[in-house]
Amino acid sequence: MCSDHLSSDKDYYSSARASAIRFIGISVKSSGRVSAHLLSKGYDETLVKRVVDVLIQDQYIDDYRVGRSIISKRRGRHAEGTLKLRQRMLAMGVSSGVVSSLLSDYVDDDVLLRELLEERYNCSFSDQHENSIPREEYRRMYQFLIGRGFKSDMIARYLIN
């Protein structure tokens, strides 16, 4: 009887692992997305955690790779600040520890905001602004940049100077 129970646990684990690997396929998926997929298939939460941990060790799942991909796509005209990038990566299932590590290593809001303003609004930062931005345009730019996840004090500093 005990061997039947162990055999069924092993089969259950193998079934969950196979389901996760099929879901991953040739794409790159985050640990959160794989966990959500397995939970939606009805697998037990402790088993899902165990399967995901093993798949991370076996390099089927790589949250760092997923996070770096998201960051690299959000540059220039599509730049987003750390607040929005954090939200986006967490929504894509990247673990919070990896998100924090990636944001501190790869993201500089000053550089991203500058790139965005240069590419989207043709702002030049090599010389001082002679004319101030009209109030309505300032409001529109400010709202857009807040929506992109940049901090208000940083936006104001760039738009005023």
N, C-alpha and C positions, 0 to 999 in steps of 0.2 A: 504494500500500500504506500509506504513512504517513497519508494522508488518511482511509483506512478505520479506522485505529487511533484517530485523533483523533475521528472521528465516533462510534466505539463508546464511547470514554471520555465524550464529551459525552452520549450516550444513557444510559449507565450513571449519570452524575451526575443527569440529568433524571429517570430512573426512581427513584433514591433520594430526590430532592427531592419528587417527587410522592407517593411512599409516606409520607414524613414529614408532608407537608401533609394527606394523607388521615387519618393517624393523629391528628394534632392536631385536625382538624375545627373545631368551633366552641368547643371547650373550651380550657382553659389547661393546657399541659403543660410540665414542666421539661425542661431540656436533657438531663439524665440519662435520663429516661424515653424521650425521642425517640431518643437514642443507642442505648439498650438495644433498642428496637423495631427500628431499622434493622439492628443487629448480628444480631438474631434472624432477620431476613429474609435474612441471608447477605451483606450488603454489607461491603466492606472497611473496616477501622478508620480508615484515613486519609481515605477518601471520606466516611465518617460524620462525622468531625470537621469536614471542610470544609463539608458540607451543614448541620450544626448551627450552625456559625459564621455562615454566610450567613443562615440562618433567624433567628438572634438579631439580626443587623443589620437584617433586614427586619421585625423585631418579631412574627414568628410565635411565637417562644419568648421568654418573659420570666420568668427565674428569680426576679427580685425580686417580681413579682406573685404567683407561686406561694408564695414564702416569706411575704409579708405576709398572704396568705390563711390560711396555716397558723397564723401567730401570732395573727391576729384571732379564729380559732375556738377558740383555747386560752386563753381568759380566764375570769375568774369561777369558776364551779363546775367548769369543765373546765381550769383553769389548769395549766400545766406549767412547770417550771423550765428554765433555759437548757440544762442537760445533756440533758434529754428532748427539748426542741424541736430542739436540734442533731441528735440522733439521728433524729428524725422527718423533718426536712427533708432530711437526707442520704439517708435511705431513700426519700424521694419523688423523688430525682434532682436536687435543687437543688445547684448547685456549691458547693464548700466556701468559696470566697471570698465568695460572696453570703451564705451562711449566717452567716459571721463578721460581715460588715457589718450584716446585719439584726439579729442578736442584740445587737450593741453599740449600734445606733441605736434599737431599738424595745422591748427587753426589760429590765425591771428586776425581778429575782427578789424583792426585798423587797415590791414592790407586788403582784406575782402571788401570792406566798405569803399575804400579808395578805388579798387578795380571796378566795382559796380558803378560808382559815380562817373568814372572815366568812360566806361563803355556804354552805359545807358543814357547818360546825360551830357556826354562830351565835356565834363568838367576838367579843367587843368589845374594842377596844384603846384606848378612850377613858379607861378607868379601870384601876387595878391589879387583878389577880386576888386575891381574898381567900382562896380555897381553891386548893390545888394540884390538878392533874389526877390522878385515880387512876392507879396504876401500869399496869394493864392497858389503860386507855383511852389513856394516853400512848404505850405501846408500839404500839398499833393505829394511832394517828394518825401516829406517827413512821414506821412502815413504809409507810403509804399515801403520805406526803409524799416519802419517799426514792424510792418507785416513780414518783412524778411528776417526778423529776429535780431536786429541791431539795437543796442541800448540807446535810450533817448539822449543822454548827455554826449555820447560820441557823435550821434547824428547832428545834433545842434552845433557841436564844435566844427564839423566839416562844412555844414551848410552856411554858417555865419562867416567863417574865414574864407 
